[in-house]
Amino acid sequence: MKKTLQNLFRNFYPRRGRPDGKEFLRQKLESLYLEPGQNTRTSAMSSLAGPDGGTGEATFQFQDGLRSLPVPSLDQTLAKYLDSVRPHVTEAELQATEAIAERFRTGIGQQLQEKLLEIGRRQRNWVERFWEPYAYLDLRVPILPFVNFGGPGPLVNSVWPAEGGTQLERAALFVWMRTRHWLRMRRQEVKAQTQCRHGFSASLEARPADSCVTSRDPPGRLDHSPPSETTRDIMGSRPAATYETATTRKFYHGRTETVRSCTVEGIEWCRSMLDGATTPFETKLSLLRRAREKQAKLMREAMNGEGCDRHLFGLYCLAMEEGLPIPQLYTDPSWSKSGGGGNFTLSTSWVGYTTVSGGVGPMCSNGYGCFYRTNDEKFVFYISRFTADADTSCSQFYDSLKRALRDQLDLWQAASAEGVTAKL
């Protein structure tokens, strides 16, 4: 394997005008995935020296010191769920859902909650019991890109642009590096404080761009398309049930929780922005502040294990395992309209301050995936859709996104000119 890797570097197609491209790439990959003092030549087939290469510091040595994942209260979860339903239903539908939720709270939901609390007393992460079999192993679709993150590698834009005829060696090199990193994680050779510093993803074809616009056909064909002229209102003026990722890594074996980002407060602000000059910018700023505070609150609560989706997922799985009828809460139309059961129209997450581009595909056939990262002077978006759906368009989504960002810039500049930006 060591010789194979060296041959790949030897035959690598360097970037035009950069004669040292191979060596620069090798150094970059080593900085991402290998510890100081190791390199692709010396560590490829190294034997296991112990945690962190012999220093005694293991990757997961602090895991046992983390808090156990709490089981949220049923009242809190149902209140949060009902609040997330509001943007997507009529008043009559909301009242019907509130009645269903109340029956669930005082009936089968309370019975399932008691069983879940018992599991939580025996296991440090109660959702782990359900998540791996039902969210991963039971799925009959590729985990990547429908569940896990995928996309161009971190060096595509700066060092390693796509070249004709290089797909095989690009794929082989990335698979080898990722496998090496996975082995080091399994052996607990990566320092605990650095294990999540860098993300990684790979695709066989990639095109460098400030914005990566993609469409996807099951089971995973990628098409890259350039943006077209500006088209607004891509969601048809309808609030989109939105999934956003919150990390729960502060807890033992923590993974993620869902933030239901489409809120009443957010919709009110968006409508004010669509009003153009009709709504004073002071009002727009006030509504923006309310929407931002609501979003921050939901994110904090989710990161503290107080979201509603994992809790409701656990209760659903318990009912299924106990052979009970599926509670009406999960068959009510409001459940799917608000995103329940994997029906979020927009699946989105912030990747971080990183060079990695990529994302996860849409959660439903008529939806979008929109993952984004932040650099010093730009945002980079990775947009995906199912090409089989005639009503979605990555190019139109991208153009609407650009217009929305420009509208926000105009609002900020107007507020700055009036000296009121400090209120934000």
ZIPE-V277462 format. One record per residue. RES is the residue in three letters. PSI is psi in degrees with one decimal (none if undefined). BURIAL is 1 if it has 16 or more other ideal C-beta (glycine too) atoms within 10 Angstrom, else 0. Layout:
RES:PSI:BURIAL + RES:PSI:BURIAL
This chain:
MET:-38.4:0 + LYS:-44.7:0 + LYS:-38.3:0 + THR:-43.9:0 + LEU:-42.6:1 + GLN:-37.2:0 + ASN:-36.9:0 + LEU:-45.6:1 + PHE:-37.5:1 + ARG:-34.0:0 + ASN:4.1:0 + PHE:139.5:1 + TYR:106.6:1 + PRO:157.1:1 + ARG:139.3:1 + ARG:134.9:0 + GLY:-0.2:0 + ARG:87.3:0 + PRO:-22.3:0 + ASP:24.1:0 + GLY:-40.6:1 + LYS:-45.3:1 + GLU:-39.4:0 + PHE:-43.0:1 + LEU:-45.2:1 + ARG:-44.5:1 + GLN:-39.4:0 + LYS:-46.3:1 + LEU:-39.5:1 + GLU:-37.4:1 + SER:-28.6:0 + LEU:-41.0:1 + TYR:-6.4:1 + LEU:153.6:1 + GLU:157.7:1 + PRO:137.7:0 + GLY:-14.6:0 + GLN:156.5:1 + ASN:174.2:0 + THR:-19.0:1 + ARG:-38.8:0 + THR:-21.8:0 + SER:-2.1:1 + ALA:-44.8:1 + MET:27.1:0 + SER:147.0:0 + SER:161.4:0 + LEU:117.4:0 + ALA:-1.1:0 + GLY:175.0:0 + PRO:134.1:1 + ASP:41.7:1 + GLY:20.7:1 + GLY:-2.6:0 + THR:-12.6:0 + GLY:-1.4:0 + GLU:111.8:1 + ALA:151.1:1 + THR:-46.0:1 + PHE:27.9:0 + GLN:-20.6:0 + PHE:0.5:0 + GLN:-43.6:0 + ASP:-19.2:0 + GLY:-4.9:0 + LEU:155.7:1 + ARG:149.0:0 + SER:147.8:0 + LEU:122.5:1 + PRO:152.1:0 + VAL:117.5:1 + PRO:160.7:1 + SER:147.0:0 + LEU:-40.2:1 + ASP:-43.9:0 + GLN:-42.9:0 + THR:-43.3:1 + LEU:-37.0:1 + ALA:-41.9:0 + LYS:-40.2:1 + TYR:-47.1:1 + LEU:-36.5:1 + ASP:-35.8:1 + SER:-20.9:1 + VAL:-30.4:1 + ARG:-44.7:1 + PRO:-11.9:1 + HIS:-0.5:1 + VAL:164.6:1 + THR:170.2:0 + GLU:-39.6:0 + ALA:-41.4:0 + GLU:-37.7:1 + LEU:-42.8:0 + GLN:-39.7:0 + ALA:-41.0:0 + THR:-37.1:1 + GLU:-39.8:0 + ALA:-40.0:0 + ILE:-43.0:1 + ALA:-37.6:1 + GLU:-41.2:0 + ARG:-38.3:0 + PHE:-41.6:1 + ARG:-41.4:1 + THR:-7.4:0 + GLY:-115.1:0 + ILE:-32.1:1 + GLY:-39.5:1 + GLN:-38.2:0 + GLN:-44.6:0 + LEU:-35.7:1 + GLN:-41.1:1 + GLU:-39.6:0 + LYS:-39.2:0 + LEU:-38.1:1 + LEU:-36.3:0 + GLU:-41.5:0 + ILE:-41.4:1 + GLY:-28.2:1 + ARG:-26.5:0 + ARG:-28.2:0 + GLN:139.8:0 + ARG:-22.0:1 + ASN:97.0:1 + TRP:-30.0:1 + VAL:-22.2:1 + GLU:-34.7:0 + ARG:-35.2:1 + PHE:-31.9:1 + TRP:-47.8:1 + GLU:-47.0:0 + PRO:-41.1:0 + TYR:-33.1:1 + ALA:-18.1:1 + TYR:-63.9:0 + LEU:-27.5:0 + ASP:-15.3:0 + LEU:140.3:0 + ARG:29.5:0 + VAL:160.5:0 + PRO:132.1:0 + ILE:-42.2:0 + LEU:119.7:1 + PRO:16.5:1 + PHE:-17.3:1 + VAL:-46.7:0 + ASN:162.0:0 + PHE:137.5:1 + GLY:160.7:1 + GLY:-169.3:1 + PRO:152.1:1 + GLY:170.5:1 + PRO:-13.0:1 + LEU:8.0:1 + VAL:-46.1:1 + ASN:-36.7:1 + SER:-36.2:0 + VAL:-37.3:1 + TRP:63.2:1 + PRO:153.2:0 + ALA:137.2:1 + GLU:140.8:0 + GLY:134.7:0 + GLY:4.2:0 + THR:5.3:1 + GLN:-42.9:0 + LEU:-48.4:0 + GLU:-32.2:1 + ARG:-46.5:1 + ALA:-43.7:0 + ALA:-42.6:0 + LEU:-44.0:1 + PHE:-39.5:1 + VAL:-42.0:0 + TRP:-46.0:1 + MET:-40.0:1 + ARG:-40.3:0 + THR:-41.1:0 + ARG:-45.0:1 + HIS:-40.5:1 + TRP:-42.8:0 + LEU:-40.8:0 + ARG:-33.7:1 + MET:-43.5:0 + ARG:-34.4:0 + ARG:-1.4:1 + GLN:44.8:1 + GLU:-4.9:1 + VAL:131.3:1 + LYS:140.5:1 + ALA:-38.1:1 + GLN:-6.4:0 + THR:-0.2:0 + GLN:-27.5:0 + CYS:16.7:0 + ARG:-36.2:0 + HIS:135.7:0 + GLY:170.6:1 + PHE:138.8:1 + SER:160.9:1 + ALA:148.3:1 + SER:158.2:1 + LEU:-29.2:0 + GLU:137.4:0 + ALA:152.3:1 + ARG:123.7:0 + PRO:134.3:0 + ALA:155.4:1 + ASP:-30.6:0 + SER:129.0:1 + CYS:109.8:1 + VAL:118.6:1 + THR:157.5:1 + SER:156.5:1 + ARG:136.2:1 + ASP:133.3:0 + PRO:140.9:0 + PRO:15.0:0 + GLY:27.5:0 + ARG:132.9:0 + LEU:131.7:1 + ASP:132.5:0 + HIS:127.2:0 + SER:140.5:0 + PRO:152.9:0 + PRO:147.8:1 + SER:-169.0:0 + GLU:160.7:0 + THR:128.6:0 + THR:122.3:0 + ARG:170.0:0 + ASP:42.5:0 + ILE:-27.8:1 + MET:7.4:0 + GLY:33.2:0 + SER:17.0:0 + ARG:135.7:0 + PRO:134.8:1 + ALA:123.6:1 + ALA:122.3:1 + THR:130.8:1 + TYR:130.5:1 + GLU:141.7:1 + THR:133.3:1 + ALA:136.8:1 + THR:141.2:0 + THR:35.5:1 + ARG:-8.2:0 + LYS:-11.6:0 + PHE:160.9:1 + TYR:123.6:1 + HIS:32.7:1 + GLY:145.8:1 + ARG:-99.7:1 + THR:165.6:1 + GLU:157.0:1 + THR:133.1:1 + VAL:120.0:1 + ARG:92.5:1 + SER:-15.8:1 + CYS:104.1:1 + THR:162.4:1 + VAL:-41.4:0 + GLU:-40.9:1 + GLY:-39.5:1 + ILE:-40.4:0 + GLU:-40.7:0 + TRP:-43.3:1 + CYS:-41.5:1 + ARG:-36.9:0 + SER:-34.5:1 + MET:-33.7:1 + LEU:-16.2:0 + ASP:-9.0:0 + GLY:-130.5:0 + ALA:-5.2:0 + THR:-38.9:0 + THR:125.3:0 + PRO:147.2:0 + PHE:-26.0:1 + GLU:-39.1:0 + THR:-41.3:0 + LYS:-41.2:1 + LEU:-40.4:1 + SER:-43.0:0 + LEU:-36.0:1 + LEU:-41.9:1 + ARG:-44.4:0 + ARG:-43.0:1 + ALA:-40.9:1 + ARG:-42.2:0 + GLU:-38.4:0 + LYS:-44.0:1 + GLN:-44.9:1 + ALA:-38.7:0 + LYS:-46.7:0 + LEU:-39.9:1 + MET:-44.8:1 + ARG:-46.3:0 + GLU:-42.0:1 + ALA:-42.2:1 + MET:-22.1:1 + ASN:11.8:1 + GLY:22.2:1 + GLU:26.9:1 + GLY:176.7:1 + CYS:-23.0:1 + ASP:-45.1:1 + ARG:-36.5:1 + HIS:-49.5:1 + LEU:-33.2:1 + PHE:-44.8:1 + GLY:-41.2:1 + LEU:-39.5:1 + TYR:-46.3:1 + CYS:-38.8:1 + LEU:-43.5:1 + ALA:-41.7:1 + MET:-44.0:0 + GLU:-30.7:0 + GLU:-3.4:0 + GLY:22.7:0 + LEU:155.8:0 + PRO:144.9:0 + ILE:123.6:0 + PRO:148.6:1 + GLN:-25.4:1 + LEU:-34.0:1 + TYR:-10.6:1 + THR:-8.9:0 + ASP:135.4:1 + PRO:-28.6:0 + SER:-27.1:1 + TRP:-51.9:1 + SER:-34.0:1 + LYS:-32.4:1 + SER:1.5:1 + GLY:-9.8:1 + GLY:150.6:1 + GLY:25.7:0 + GLY:28.3:0 + ASN:28.8:1 + PHE:123.1:1 + THR:-35.2:1 + LEU:121.0:1 + SER:118.1:1 + THR:147.7:1 + SER:149.1:1 + TRP:123.1:0 + VAL:-33.2:1 + GLY:-173.8:0 + TYR:89.6:0 + THR:166.5:0 + THR:-1.9:1 + VAL:132.7:1 + SER:146.6:1 + GLY:-172.0:1 + GLY:-164.8:1 + VAL:146.0:1 + GLY:171.8:1 + PRO:153.4:1 + MET:-20.8:1 + CYS:163.7:1 + SER:-27.8:0 + ASN:26.1:0 + GLY:-172.2:1 + TYR:149.6:1 + GLY:130.2:1 + CYS:96.9:1 + PHE:148.6:1 + TYR:153.5:1 + ARG:164.8:1 + THR:132.0:0 + ASN:178.9:0 + ASP:-37.0:0 + GLU:8.7:0 + LYS:160.9:0 + PHE:145.0:0 + VAL:122.2:1 + PHE:142.3:1 + TYR:104.9:1 + ILE:135.5:1 + SER:155.1:1 + ARG:168.5:1 + PHE:123.1:1 + THR:-18.8:1 + ALA:-16.8:0 + ASP:118.6:1 + ALA:-13.8:0 + ASP:-2.0:0 + THR:154.4:1 + SER:119.1:1 + CYS:-40.7:1 + SER:-43.8:1 + GLN:-38.0:1 + PHE:-45.7:1 + TYR:-43.3:1 + ASP:-40.1:1 + SER:-37.3:1 + LEU:-43.6:1 + LYS:-43.4:0 + ARG:-41.2:0 + ALA:-40.9:0 + LEU:-38.7:0 + ARG:-37.9:0 + ASP:-39.8:0 + GLN:-37.3:0 + LEU:-41.8:0 + ASP:-41.4:0 + LEU:-44.4:1 + TRP:-42.6:0 + GLN:-37.8:0 + ALA:-41.1:1 + ALA:-39.7:1 + SER:-39.5:0 + ALA:-29.1:0 + GLU:-1.3:0 + GLY:30.1:0 + VAL:9.2:0 + THR:-23.1:0 + ALA:-22.2:0 + LYS:-19.4:0 + LEU:none:0
